[in-house]
């Protein structure tokens, strides 16, 4: 189980990194410079710290908002990541659950998604349409993806709650891209710090609190 978890995380990371790599090679006709193209580089310590703090704040906000009836059920639905981790705690024990939560929070979700959405999608949209329009566009795409992932759940949701599910990741996506581009020297590291912190706190808190 431990090996399969890390292998699965690395495979997802490879897939999310390969797509922009193919685009880069086709459009630039070279391999050199690829990591800078997707923002995999050092970032100022202040931007990393700001990302981690933002992650803590958004994790607390999400836990508070999702504690509402209807939304609360999303967090423990078997088709969601938090729901699967909740079941894993009962089935496999604390060590397996904690190991899986850490790997999924840091690599499977945060790193892979930040490289693809902020390192690839956001940068290309910003370069094409400018920062204001490009950042809003990538944030909406990020929010729409998270909304789509919840369509298969059985939680009874009103229209207002569905809009809330869309809004939370959209705002998060906008802020981390702003942090990366305006304060992080174009690096995806501040966004990864925010995303990883928020996911780690949420993944660990839900099985314990719910």
VENFENUR-V90946 format. One record per helix or strand of 3 or more residues. SS is the DSSP state (A for helix, B for strand). FROM is the first residue (numbers start at 1). LEN is the number of residues. Records with the same first field share a line. If there is no record, write none. Layout:
BEGIN
SS->FROM-LEN / FROM-LEN
END
This chain:
BEGIN
A->2-27 / 34-4 / 45-21 / 71-6 / 81-12 / 94-36 / 131-19 / 159-25 / 189-21
END
